Amino acid sequence: LGIAAAHGELIAFLDADDSWEPNHLAEVVPLLEENPIAALAFSRERRFGGWGGTHPRVLQPGRPVDGFWPVLRKNFVPQMGAVVRRDALIEVQGYDETMRYAEDYDLWLRLARRFPMICTDRVTCNHRGHPDQASARDDLLARGAYEARWHAWCAARVTDSPRVVQRIERIIRAAWNDYLWKVWRSRNRSLMAAALSLRQFVPGSHSIYRRWDRRARLLWPWYLRAARGWDRVVGNEKRETGSEKRA
């Protein structure tokens, strides 16, 4: 509704639980003004409220680039840090209103498939984490992200060559395998089940699914025992190191 009602040339985003630094628009808007071929510009975010750090730098800052392939592997565009040309948003038909999670990622993929993007290395926005926000649901957020990747793959099958489609498939499978490793290390059995169910959004996922399903069914109890033992060893070492320092 906001995009449809806007009259300006540029659209910037700010969710209710996030914030901009005073210089945010002054840093990001000139990237689009000075680079007419770019449709999406963004900055890095600072994370706080239960999770810290800054958003990783992935693209070379200060010049327009084809960001589709790196963003397909991992979403590194913070929504509150993005400024987009309104005409480009209209051209790609804006947000997919059927999506509840990762709808921004779905939009970035469609924009990046048609237009270059550009970024600054400056941190100009703040992302606040808290238990009640939508992005706190790792399982649903991951499902949305893989649904967005699935949309990109489906679109490529209509418009692109088999070589491009195959490249997209390889990247999606690699991203899913990385995510399964991340979930495995979290030791969360229900999250592991949710991660495996994402196979429906991963083209050619049979061999990866079979390997991880077998690992989860057969090795999970042994893995947890080994992990708890390792935690005790590390905990004892930390306590001993702390005692030595105090002494």
C-alpha angles and dihedrals in degrees: 000000000000093000091048092049097045120105099187126096095239133052123203126187133220124170120212096253097046134071143207127230112239091254096049100108092036089058101041106034095061089059089068095038092055096040110047094180092063118087100181127046126177145169133214122272133227114223123213142149102073098344125056142193134066131283110272120253111240107156128055103260125235102030135076114257141171098261098174098097098047093042090049088060094045135358106239098159111103109214094218089051096053131101117185135186108253092220090057091049090053091047093056090042096248123250122358098242092200090069119087097179131041091006088142091055090051089053094048091052093053092046093046091051090061107026140036118250131212134198143188125225090225121109104230105153140051129223114201117205122208136154096253098057122102093240090060088077100085094184095052093041090052091048090053092049093053091044087055090051089048090054090052091051093048091050092049091053088062100042109023140064122267088252092059091045091052091050090052090050092052092050093048092050092048091049091050093049090051090049092051089053090050092051092045090056090050089064090218108143096191091049089050090054090050091049092052091051088063089079088098088069096044115083113222092009099143100104094043091048093048092050095048095041090054091048092050094048099044107028105033098095092045092046092053092050092050091046093051090049090051091050090054092050093049091044092052091049091051092049092049091048090049091050091050091051092050090048 
